[in-house]
Amino acid sequence: MFADIVDAYTETDRHLRTLLAVADDVGDVCLVESYSRTIELNDNAYFFLLIARFESVVKDLTKQRIKAMRAHPDVSASRAWAVISHDALFFLNHVALLTDKGGSDYRDVQELYQDRNAIAHGRLAETKPNVAMIVAKLSGILSRLEGTP
């Protein structure tokens, strides 16, 4: 699901860290600061890309769920789902359709989405995004969401 993003991130991060090490070895403080900032921006950019991919998959899952529930044989159940407009839902409501809103998966997505929104509005994530850890977390959440009855 995220392998292409992880591969691109790993290659870019390795290159930037090599440049940072060279700048540090020669004692170029300005370049060290510049590469450090670029690494921070790169981490945030790849984090944003991971969340975008995750969001797309979640929205596909809710679209399938809404369609299936609209076809439910119990008319009162299908009627309630007919009211839900997939395209008008806020992203966290998509997540809430697939998992317990009070559960840890929802809370994790909510926290990650707050960082995503900070990045989207010109700030950086509160803590340095750890791409490998985020991929593991998102993959685990997706596997549970995909199994939602």
C-alpha positions as CSV (number, residue, x, y, z in Angstrom):
1,M,0.0,0.0,0.0
2,F,2.7,2.5,0.9
3,A,5.9,0.8,-0.4
4,D,6.4,3.2,-3.3
5,I,6.2,6.2,-0.9
6,V,8.6,4.5,1.6
7,D,11.1,3.7,-1.2
8,A,11.1,7.3,-2.4
9,Y,11.4,8.6,1.1
10,T,14.2,6.3,2.0
11,E,16.2,7.3,-1.1
12,T,15.7,11.0,-0.7
13,D,16.4,10.9,3.1
14,R,19.6,8.9,2.5
15,H,20.8,11.4,0.0
16,L,20.0,14.4,2.2
17,R,21.7,12.9,5.2
18,T,24.8,12.2,3.1
19,L,24.9,15.9,2.1
20,L,24.3,16.9,5.7
21,A,27.2,14.7,6.9
22,V,29.6,16.2,4.3
23,A,28.6,19.7,5.3
24,D,29.1,18.8,8.9
25,D,32.5,17.3,8.2
26,V,33.7,20.5,6.5
27,G,32.2,22.6,9.2
28,D,29.9,24.6,7.0
29,V,27.3,25.7,9.6
30,C,25.1,27.4,7.0
31,L,24.9,24.2,4.9
32,V,24.3,22.1,8.0
33,E,21.4,24.3,9.0
34,S,20.1,24.3,5.4
35,Y,20.2,20.5,5.0
36,S,18.7,20.0,8.5
37,R,15.8,22.2,7.5
38,T,15.4,20.3,4.2
39,I,15.4,17.0,6.0
40,E,12.6,18.3,8.3
41,L,10.6,19.5,5.3
42,N,11.2,16.2,3.5
43,D,9.9,14.3,6.6
44,N,6.8,16.4,6.7
45,A,6.2,16.2,2.9
46,Y,6.3,12.4,2.9
47,F,4.2,12.3,6.0
48,F,1.6,14.4,4.2
49,L,1.8,12.0,1.2
50,L,1.2,9.0,3.4
51,I,-1.9,10.6,5.0
52,A,-3.2,11.5,1.5
53,R,-2.9,7.9,0.4
54,F,-4.5,6.7,3.6
55,E,-7.3,9.1,3.2
56,S,-8.0,8.0,-0.3
57,V,-8.3,4.3,0.8
58,V,-10.5,5.2,3.7
59,K,-12.9,7.1,1.4
60,D,-13.0,4.2,-1.0
61,L,-13.9,1.9,1.9
62,T,-16.7,4.2,3.1
63,K,-18.1,4.5,-0.4
64,Q,-18.3,0.7,-0.5
65,R,-19.8,0.5,3.0
66,I,-22.5,3.1,2.2
67,K,-23.4,1.4,-1.1
68,A,-23.6,-2.0,0.7
69,M,-25.7,-0.6,3.5
70,R,-28.1,1.2,1.1
71,A,-28.8,-2.2,-0.4
72,H,-29.5,-3.7,3.0
73,P,-32.7,-5.8,3.0
74,D,-34.0,-4.1,6.2
75,V,-35.7,-1.0,4.7
76,S,-35.3,1.1,7.9
77,A,-31.5,0.4,7.9
78,S,-31.1,1.1,4.2
79,R,-33.1,4.3,4.5
80,A,-30.8,5.7,7.2
81,W,-27.8,5.0,5.0
82,A,-29.4,6.7,2.0
83,V,-29.3,10.0,3.9
84,I,-25.5,9.9,4.2
85,S,-23.7,11.8,1.4
86,H,-20.3,10.3,0.9
87,D,-18.9,13.4,-0.8
88,A,-20.1,15.7,1.9
89,L,-18.5,13.8,4.8
90,F,-15.6,15.3,6.7
91,F,-12.7,12.9,6.6
92,L,-12.9,11.9,10.3
93,N,-16.5,11.0,9.8
94,H,-15.4,8.6,7.1
95,V,-13.2,7.1,9.7
96,A,-16.0,7.0,12.2
97,L,-18.2,5.0,9.8
98,L,-15.5,2.3,9.8
99,T,-14.3,2.2,13.4
100,D,-15.4,3.0,17.0
101,K,-15.1,6.8,17.4
102,G,-13.9,6.3,21.0
103,G,-11.3,3.7,20.0
104,S,-7.6,3.9,19.7
105,D,-7.6,3.6,15.8
106,Y,-9.9,6.7,15.6
107,R,-7.8,8.6,18.1
108,D,-4.6,7.7,16.2
109,V,-6.0,8.9,12.9
110,Q,-7.4,12.0,14.5
111,E,-3.9,12.9,15.9
112,L,-2.2,12.2,12.6
113,Y,-4.8,14.2,10.8
114,Q,-4.2,17.2,13.0
115,D,-0.5,17.1,12.0
116,R,-1.6,16.7,8.4
117,N,-3.8,19.8,8.7
118,A,-0.9,21.8,10.3
119,I,1.3,20.9,7.3
120,A,-1.5,21.7,4.8
121,H,-1.8,25.2,6.4
122,G,1.9,26.0,6.3
123,R,3.2,24.7,9.7
124,L,5.2,21.6,10.4
125,A,4.1,18.6,12.4
126,E,4.5,19.1,16.2
127,T,6.9,16.1,16.4
128,K,9.3,15.0,13.6
129,P,7.3,12.5,11.6
130,N,8.9,9.0,11.7
131,V,7.9,7.6,8.3
132,A,8.6,4.0,9.1
133,M,6.5,4.2,12.3
134,I,3.7,6.0,10.6
135,V,3.5,3.5,7.8
136,A,3.3,0.6,10.3
137,K,0.6,2.5,12.2
138,L,-1.5,3.3,9.1
139,S,-1.1,-0.2,7.7
140,G,-2.4,-1.7,10.9
141,I,-5.3,0.6,11.0
142,L,-6.2,0.0,7.4
143,S,-6.1,-3.8,7.9
144,R,-8.6,-3.4,10.8
145,L,-10.8,-1.0,8.8
146,E,-10.9,-3.3,5.8
147,G,-12.1,-6.0,8.1
148,T,-15.0,-3.9,9.4
149,P,-18.3,-5.7,8.9
